Amino acid sequence: MTEVAARARAGALGAGGGADADVIVVGAGPAGSAAAYHLANAGLSVLLLEKSTFPRDKVCGDGLTPRAVRGLVELGINPLARTADGTTGWKRNRGLRIIGGGLRLELPWPQLASFPDYGLVRPRADFDELLARNAQKAGARLQEATTVSGVLRDERTGRVVGVTARAGGDRAPVSYRAPVVIAADGNSARLAVSMGIRRRDDRPLGVAVRRYYRSPRTDDDFLESHLELWEGRPGASRLLPGYGWIFGMGDGTSNVGLGILNTTPAFGNTDYRDLLRRWLGALPQEWGYTEDNAIGPVRGSALPMGFNRTPHYRDGLLLVGDAGGMVNPFNGEGIAYAIESGAIAADVVAQALARPRDSARELALRRYPEAVRAAYGGYYTLGRVFVNLIGNPTVMRLATKYGLPHPTLMRFLLKIMANLTDPRGGDAHDRVINALCRLAPAA
């Protein structure tokens, strides 16, 4: 154990006074597992509480951009490594295919020093367990089937000192104590709500639905994005609200889904599952997206975007990933930001618990909101502007009509939408995007 880790552990246990761990992480999705992994590597005692049992599914497109791939590598996971059966368990993709305005444009992921030039696809039922077991191997204690209902507060200071939960089939709640708690409990954000941290109505929110289908397009090596959703036959079709995706899973199936933003008039008063059925009914039958080829039900979930829940720290509780509304407003991607925010929180907490005095620890923990704002604040502000623009159907039609025919412009948009730039030494696109993010006021 390093000297810093030893000081962190001594300080944490001294502050906890009979604590069950140095840090409790609630939720073993990408954000919680990433935080637990980095905290355990820092020499801290980590209790990772998960309400479900693995394997468990989650509503998602299952696609990872190069930004998320970089996060995996930082977790010690090599997506190129082969297992005993000669496979990697991952399906690589080369870029993004955009369809709209009667055009089809394939954009390879950019060649950058800071990110790999490929993305990945892996079912969340398998992906989340992989990350949770990875945190376990690093030393975190994973406890499944444990539903956390709220925080424990110190009666004198009001500070968070743990959580209450129901473990397994127990009816009586139990308490787990730690001097710091990380909330990675997804868009339900139960811990944040129990602390009075509500969702912000002035920030973006999306809703997505998806379903798996047996399909001959399963080996498609591009993530496919449909900027327009059409119902009916060509010449007699009707434009539907929202955007769609088709991701080949490489296992004989495709993940097919659509999303709608709260800046769109149809948000909140639409049957999203029926909308998916109507869109898929207009796609070529040979693609296989029919009821006969469907696997499982249509499932939906909210997409909390652009820091739509703040503050990200209060009285010993840190919000990471979806719990902190960290989904990218430009493209609906949440996995990369979950992994990254988990790492940021872990670094802040490790540094804080290495300090011997309560006041010094609190000062360090209050740096967390500043750290995530520095990482994403300006970019998410740009994303909010983008969401408001594309929520206008007229603007969206004009952008599709006049933007897609220009590959150079679309390559620029791919970089900004996927948040893929080199901070130093990049090309002109990188310099423009980085300057815009710096100049935009932090979210």
C-alpha positions as CSV (number, residue, x, y, z in Angstrom):
1,M,0.0,0.0,0.0
2,T,1.4,3.4,-0.9
3,E,1.9,6.1,1.7
4,V,-1.0,8.2,0.3
5,A,-3.2,5.1,0.3
6,A,-2.2,4.3,3.9
7,R,-3.0,7.9,5.0
8,A,-6.3,7.7,3.2
9,R,-7.3,4.5,4.9
10,A,-6.2,5.7,8.3
11,G,-8.0,9.0,7.8
12,A,-11.2,7.3,6.5
13,L,-11.5,4.8,9.3
14,G,-10.7,7.4,11.9
15,A,-13.5,9.6,10.5
16,G,-15.9,6.7,10.2
17,G,-15.7,5.3,13.8
18,G,-16.7,1.7,13.3
19,A,-17.5,2.1,9.6
20,D,-18.3,-0.8,7.4
21,A,-16.0,0.6,4.7
22,D,-14.0,3.7,3.8
23,V,-16.4,4.4,1.0
24,I,-19.9,3.0,0.0
25,V,-20.7,3.0,-3.7
26,V,-24.4,2.5,-4.4
27,G,-25.1,1.0,-7.9
28,A,-22.8,-1.4,-9.8
29,G,-23.4,0.0,-13.3
30,P,-20.5,1.6,-15.2
31,A,-20.2,4.6,-13.0
32,G,-20.3,2.7,-9.7
33,S,-18.0,-0.1,-10.8
34,A,-15.5,2.4,-12.2
35,A,-15.5,4.4,-9.0
36,A,-15.2,1.2,-6.9
37,Y,-12.3,-0.1,-9.1
38,H,-10.3,3.2,-8.8
39,L,-11.0,3.5,-5.1
40,A,-9.9,-0.1,-4.4
41,N,-6.7,0.5,-6.4
42,A,-6.1,3.5,-4.2
43,G,-6.0,1.1,-1.2
44,L,-9.4,2.0,0.2
45,S,-12.0,-0.3,1.6
46,V,-15.0,-0.2,-0.8
47,L,-18.5,-1.6,-0.3
48,L,-20.3,-1.8,-3.7
49,L,-24.1,-2.3,-3.2
50,E,-26.2,-3.4,-6.2
51,K,-30.0,-3.8,-6.0
52,S,-30.1,-6.6,-8.6
53,T,-28.2,-9.8,-9.1
54,F,-25.9,-10.4,-12.0
55,P,-26.4,-10.9,-14.9
56,R,-29.0,-8.2,-15.2
57,D,-30.1,-6.1,-18.2
58,K,-30.4,-2.4,-18.7
59,V,-32.1,-0.3,-21.3
60,C,-29.3,0.9,-23.6
61,G,-28.2,1.0,-27.2
62,D,-25.2,-1.2,-26.2
63,G,-22.9,0.9,-28.3
64,L,-19.6,2.3,-27.0
65,T,-17.8,5.2,-28.7
66,P,-14.0,5.5,-28.7
67,R,-14.4,7.7,-25.6
68,A,-15.9,4.8,-23.7
69,V,-13.3,2.4,-25.1
70,R,-10.6,4.6,-23.6
71,G,-12.4,4.4,-20.2
72,L,-12.4,0.6,-20.4
73,V,-8.6,0.6,-21.0
74,E,-8.2,2.8,-17.9
75,L,-10.1,0.2,-15.9
76,G,-7.5,-2.4,-16.9
77,I,-9.8,-4.0,-19.5
78,N,-8.3,-4.8,-22.9
79,P,-11.0,-5.2,-25.5
80,L,-8.5,-6.7,-27.9
81,A,-7.5,-9.5,-25.6
82,R,-8.7,-13.0,-26.6
83,T,-10.2,-15.5,-24.3
84,A,-9.6,-19.3,-24.3
85,D,-12.2,-19.8,-27.0
86,G,-10.3,-17.4,-29.3
87,T,-12.9,-14.5,-29.1
88,T,-12.7,-11.2,-27.4
89,G,-16.4,-10.9,-26.3
90,W,-16.6,-7.5,-28.0
91,K,-17.8,-6.5,-31.4
92,R,-15.8,-3.7,-32.9
93,N,-17.2,-1.0,-35.1
94,R,-15.5,1.4,-37.5
95,G,-17.7,4.5,-37.1
96,L,-21.1,6.1,-37.5
97,R,-23.5,5.8,-40.4
98,I,-25.9,8.7,-40.6
99,I,-29.2,8.4,-42.6
100,G,-31.4,11.3,-43.2
101,G,-32.7,13.6,-45.9
102,G,-32.6,10.8,-48.4
103,L,-28.8,10.5,-47.9
104,R,-26.6,7.9,-46.3
105,L,-23.2,8.9,-45.0
106,E,-20.5,6.7,-43.4
107,L,-18.1,8.5,-41.0
108,P,-15.2,6.5,-39.6
109,W,-14.1,7.3,-36.1
110,P,-11.4,9.9,-36.2
111,Q,-7.7,9.2,-35.9
112,L,-6.6,10.8,-32.6
113,A,-3.8,10.6,-30.1
114,S,-6.2,10.7,-27.2
115,F,-8.7,8.0,-28.3
116,P,-8.7,4.7,-30.1
117,D,-10.1,4.7,-33.7
118,Y,-12.8,2.1,-33.0
119,G,-15.9,1.6,-31.0
120,L,-17.5,-1.5,-29.4
121,V,-20.8,-3.2,-28.9
122,R,-21.6,-5.5,-26.0
123,P,-24.9,-6.3,-24.3
124,R,-25.4,-4.5,-21.1
125,A,-26.5,-7.7,-19.4
126,D,-22.9,-8.9,-19.9
127,F,-21.1,-5.6,-19.9
128,D,-22.2,-4.4,-16.5
129,E,-21.3,-7.7,-14.8
130,L,-17.8,-7.5,-16.4
131,L,-17.2,-4.1,-14.9
132,A,-18.6,-5.1,-11.5
133,R,-16.4,-8.3,-11.4
134,N,-13.4,-6.1,-12.5
135,A,-14.0,-3.9,-9.4
136,Q,-14.2,-7.0,-7.3
137,K,-10.8,-8.2,-8.6
138,A,-9.4,-4.9,-7.6
139,G,-10.6,-5.4,-4.0
140,A,-14.0,-3.9,-3.8
141,R,-16.7,-5.9,-1.9
142,L,-19.7,-6.4,-4.1
143,Q,-23.0,-7.1,-2.4
144,E,-25.8,-7.9,-4.8
145,A,-29.6,-8.0,-4.1
146,T,-29.3,-5.0,-1.8
147,T,-31.8,-2.2,-2.4
148,V,-30.6,1.1,-0.9
149,S,-33.5,3.4,0.1
150,G,-31.8,6.4,1.6
151,V,-28.9,8.0,3.4
152,L,-27.9,7.9,7.0
153,R,-27.1,11.3,8.5
154,D,-25.2,12.2,11.6
155,E,-27.7,13.7,14.0
156,R,-25.4,16.5,15.1
157,T,-23.9,17.6,11.8
158,G,-26.4,16.4,9.3
159,R,-23.6,14.9,7.3
160,V,-24.0,11.6,5.4
161,V,-22.5,8.7,7.3
162,G,-23.9,5.7,5.4
163,V,-27.0,4.3,3.9
164,T,-30.1,2.3,4.8
165,A,-31.0,-0.8,2.7
166,R,-32.8,-4.1,2.5
167,A,-30.5,-6.9,1.8
168,G,-31.6,-10.1,0.1
169,G,-35.1,-11.2,1.2
170,D,-34.9,-9.4,4.5
171,R,-37.8,-7.2,5.3
172,A,-36.1,-5.2,8.0
173,P,-33.8,-2.4,6.8
174,V,-30.1,-2.6,7.7
175,S,-27.6,0.2,7.9
176,Y,-24.1,0.4,6.3
177,R,-21.8,3.1,7.4
178,A,-18.9,4.9,5.7
179,P,-17.6,8.5,5.9
180,V,-18.3,9.0,2.2
181,V,-21.1,7.7,-0.1
182,I,-21.0,7.7,-3.9
183,A,-24.5,7.6,-5.6
184,A,-24.3,5.6,-8.8
185,D,-28.0,4.6,-8.7
186,G,-28.9,5.6,-12.2
187,N,-31.7,7.9,-13.4
188,S,-33.9,7.0,-10.4
189,A,-31.4,8.9,-8.3
190,R,-33.0,7.7,-5.0
191,L,-30.1,8.9,-2.9
192,A,-30.1,12.3,-4.4
193,V,-33.8,12.6,-4.0
194,S,-33.5,11.5,-0.4
195,M,-31.1,14.4,0.1
196,G,-33.5,16.9,-1.6
197,I,-31.5,17.1,-4.8
198,R,-34.1,17.3,-7.5
199,R,-34.0,17.1,-11.3
200,R,-33.7,20.4,-13.0
201,D,-36.4,21.3,-15.5
202,D,-34.2,23.7,-17.4
203,R,-31.9,20.9,-18.5
204,P,-32.3,18.3,-21.2
205,L,-34.1,15.0,-20.7
206,G,-34.7,12.2,-23.2
207,V,-36.7,9.0,-23.3
208,A,-35.4,6.0,-25.2
209,V,-37.0,2.6,-26.1
210,R,-35.2,-0.4,-27.6
211,R,-35.7,-4.0,-28.6
212,Y,-33.6,-6.9,-29.9
213,Y,-34.3,-8.6,-33.2
214,R,-32.8,-11.5,-35.0
215,S,-31.4,-9.9,-38.1
216,P,-29.0,-10.5,-41.1
217,R,-27.5,-7.1,-40.3
218,T,-26.0,-8.4,-37.0
219,D,-22.4,-8.0,-38.3
220,D,-22.7,-4.4,-39.5
221,D,-19.5,-2.7,-38.5
222,F,-21.0,0.8,-38.3
223,L,-23.3,2.2,-35.7
224,E,-26.3,3.4,-37.6
225,S,-28.1,6.6,-36.7
226,H,-31.4,7.6,-38.3
227,L,-32.0,11.4,-38.1
228,E,-35.5,11.0,-39.4
229,L,-38.1,8.4,-38.6
230,W,-40.6,7.6,-41.4
231,E,-43.9,5.7,-41.3
232,G,-45.5,4.2,-44.4
233,R,-44.3,3.5,-47.9
234,P,-42.1,5.8,-50.0
235,G,-44.3,8.5,-51.6
236,A,-47.0,8.0,-48.9
237,S,-44.9,8.4,-45.8
238,R,-45.2,10.5,-42.7
239,L,-42.4,11.9,-40.6
240,L,-42.5,10.8,-37.0
241,P,-40.9,12.5,-34.0
242,G,-37.5,11.5,-32.6
243,Y,-34.3,9.8,-33.9
244,G,-33.4,6.1,-34.2
245,W,-30.5,3.7,-34.1
246,I,-29.6,0.3,-35.3
247,F,-26.6,-1.4,-33.8
248,G,-25.5,-4.9,-35.0
249,M,-24.7,-7.1,-32.0
250,G,-22.6,-9.7,-33.8
251,D,-24.5,-12.5,-32.2
252,G,-27.3,-12.9,-34.8
253,T,-29.3,-9.9,-33.4
254,S,-29.5,-6.1,-33.7
255,N,-30.3,-3.6,-31.0
256,V,-32.9,-1.2,-32.5
257,G,-34.4,1.8,-30.7
258,L,-35.4,5.4,-30.8
259,G,-35.2,8.4,-28.6
260,I,-37.1,11.6,-28.1
261,L,-35.9,14.8,-26.3
262,N,-37.9,17.0,-24.0
263,T,-37.4,19.9,-26.5
264,T,-39.6,18.0,-29.0
265,P,-43.3,18.8,-28.9
266,A,-44.1,15.0,-28.9
267,F,-42.2,14.5,-25.6
268,G,-44.4,13.2,-22.8
269,N,-47.6,12.7,-24.9
270,T,-46.5,9.9,-27.2
271,D,-46.7,6.1,-27.0
272,Y,-43.0,5.4,-27.6
273,R,-43.4,1.7,-28.0
274,D,-46.1,2.2,-30.7
275,L,-43.8,4.8,-32.3
276,L,-41.1,2.2,-32.5
277,R,-43.5,-0.3,-34.1
278,R,-44.6,2.3,-36.7
279,W,-41.0,3.2,-37.7
280,L,-39.8,-0.4,-38.0
281,G,-42.9,-1.2,-40.1
282,A,-41.5,1.1,-42.8
283,L,-38.0,-0.4,-42.9
284,P,-37.1,-3.1,-45.4
285,Q,-38.6,-6.5,-44.4
286,E,-35.4,-8.3,-45.2
287,W,-33.7,-6.5,-42.3
288,G,-35.8,-8.6,-40.0
289,Y,-37.2,-6.0,-37.6
290,T,-40.6,-7.7,-37.3
291,E,-42.6,-9.1,-34.5
292,D,-41.7,-12.7,-35.5
293,N,-38.0,-11.9,-35.1
294,A,-38.3,-10.0,-31.9
295,I,-36.5,-11.1,-28.8
296,G,-37.9,-9.9,-25.5
297,P,-40.2,-6.9,-24.9
298,V,-39.8,-3.3,-25.8
299,R,-38.1,-1.6,-22.9
300,G,-37.7,2.1,-22.2
301,S,-35.8,4.4,-19.9
302,A,-35.1,8.1,-19.2
303,L,-31.9,9.7,-20.4
304,P,-30.9,12.4,-17.9
305,M,-28.7,14.8,-19.8
306,G,-26.4,17.8,-19.5
307,F,-26.1,18.0,-15.7
308,N,-29.9,17.9,-15.1
309,R,-29.4,17.1,-11.5
310,T,-27.2,19.3,-9.3
311,P,-25.4,19.9,-7.0
312,H,-23.2,16.9,-7.6
313,Y,-21.9,17.0,-4.0
314,R,-23.6,17.6,-0.7
315,D,-22.6,16.7,2.8
316,G,-20.6,13.6,2.0
317,L,-22.6,12.4,-1.0
318,L,-21.2,12.5,-4.5
319,L,-23.4,11.9,-7.7
320,V,-21.8,10.1,-10.6
321,G,-23.1,9.0,-14.0
322,D,-26.8,9.1,-14.7
323,A,-27.5,9.9,-11.1
324,G,-25.9,13.3,-11.8
325,G,-27.6,13.7,-15.2
326,M,-24.3,13.2,-17.1
327,V,-25.6,11.7,-20.3
328,N,-24.2,13.6,-23.4
329,P,-26.9,15.9,-24.8
330,F,-25.4,15.6,-28.3
331,N,-25.8,11.9,-28.8
332,G,-27.5,10.3,-25.8
333,E,-24.3,8.5,-24.8
334,G,-24.0,7.8,-21.1
335,I,-21.5,5.0,-20.6
336,A,-18.3,7.0,-21.3
337,Y,-19.4,9.8,-18.9
338,A,-20.4,7.2,-16.2
339,I,-16.9,5.6,-16.3
340,E,-15.1,9.0,-16.4
341,S,-17.2,10.6,-13.6
342,G,-16.6,7.5,-11.5
343,A,-12.9,7.9,-11.9
344,I,-13.1,11.6,-11.1
345,A,-15.1,11.0,-8.0
346,A,-12.7,8.2,-6.9
347,D,-9.7,10.5,-7.2
348,V,-11.4,13.3,-5.2
349,V,-12.5,10.9,-2.5
350,A,-9.1,9.3,-2.2
351,Q,-7.4,12.6,-1.8
352,A,-10.0,13.8,0.7
353,L,-9.7,10.7,2.9
354,A,-5.9,11.1,3.0
355,R,-6.4,14.3,5.1
356,P,-6.6,14.0,8.9
357,R,-9.0,16.8,9.8
358,D,-12.7,16.9,9.0
359,S,-12.5,20.4,7.7
360,A,-9.7,19.5,5.3
361,R,-11.5,16.4,4.0
362,E,-14.7,18.5,3.4
363,L,-12.7,21.1,1.5
364,A,-11.3,18.4,-0.8
365,L,-14.7,16.8,-1.4
366,R,-16.2,20.1,-2.4
367,R,-13.8,20.1,-5.3
368,Y,-15.8,17.4,-7.0
369,P,-18.5,19.6,-8.6
370,E,-15.7,21.9,-9.9
371,A,-13.9,18.8,-11.3
372,V,-16.9,17.6,-13.3
373,R,-17.7,21.1,-14.5
374,A,-14.1,21.5,-15.7
375,A,-14.4,18.2,-17.6
376,Y,-17.9,18.7,-19.2
377,G,-19.3,22.1,-18.2
378,G,-18.7,24.1,-21.4
379,Y,-19.3,21.0,-23.6
380,Y,-22.7,20.3,-22.0
381,T,-23.7,24.0,-22.4
382,L,-23.1,23.6,-26.1
383,G,-25.1,20.4,-26.0
384,R,-28.1,22.2,-24.5
385,V,-28.0,24.7,-27.3
386,F,-27.9,21.9,-29.8
387,V,-30.8,20.1,-28.2
388,N,-33.0,23.2,-28.3
389,L,-32.2,23.7,-32.0
390,I,-32.9,20.2,-33.1
391,G,-36.1,20.1,-31.1
392,N,-37.5,22.5,-33.7
393,P,-38.7,20.3,-36.7
394,T,-37.9,23.0,-39.2
395,V,-34.4,23.5,-38.0
396,M,-33.9,19.7,-38.0
397,R,-35.1,19.4,-41.6
398,L,-32.9,22.2,-42.8
399,A,-29.9,20.8,-41.0
400,T,-30.5,17.3,-42.5
401,K,-31.0,18.7,-46.0
402,Y,-28.1,21.1,-46.1
403,G,-25.6,19.5,-43.7
404,L,-25.5,15.8,-44.8
405,P,-24.3,16.5,-48.3
406,H,-21.1,18.1,-46.9
407,P,-18.7,15.4,-45.6
408,T,-16.3,17.8,-44.1
409,L,-19.0,19.5,-42.0
410,M,-20.3,16.1,-41.0
411,R,-16.8,15.0,-39.8
412,F,-16.7,18.1,-37.7
413,L,-20.1,17.3,-36.3
414,L,-19.1,13.7,-35.6
415,K,-16.2,15.0,-33.5
416,I,-18.3,17.4,-31.5
417,M,-21.3,15.1,-31.1
418,A,-19.1,12.2,-29.8
419,N,-16.8,14.5,-27.9
420,L,-13.7,13.2,-29.6
421,T,-10.8,15.7,-29.9
422,D,-7.2,15.9,-29.1
423,P,-6.7,18.6,-26.4
424,R,-3.3,19.5,-27.8
425,G,-1.8,19.2,-31.3
426,G,-5.0,18.3,-33.0
427,D,-6.3,19.5,-36.3
428,A,-8.4,22.6,-37.1
429,H,-11.6,20.9,-36.1
430,D,-10.2,20.0,-32.7
431,R,-9.0,23.5,-32.1
432,V,-12.3,25.0,-33.0
433,I,-14.3,22.6,-30.8
434,N,-11.9,22.9,-27.8
435,A,-12.1,26.7,-28.1
436,L,-15.9,26.6,-28.2
437,C,-16.0,24.4,-25.0
438,R,-13.6,26.8,-23.2
439,L,-15.6,29.9,-24.2
440,A,-19.0,28.4,-23.3
441,P,-20.1,29.1,-19.8
442,A,-19.9,26.0,-17.6
443,A,-23.1,24.1,-17.1
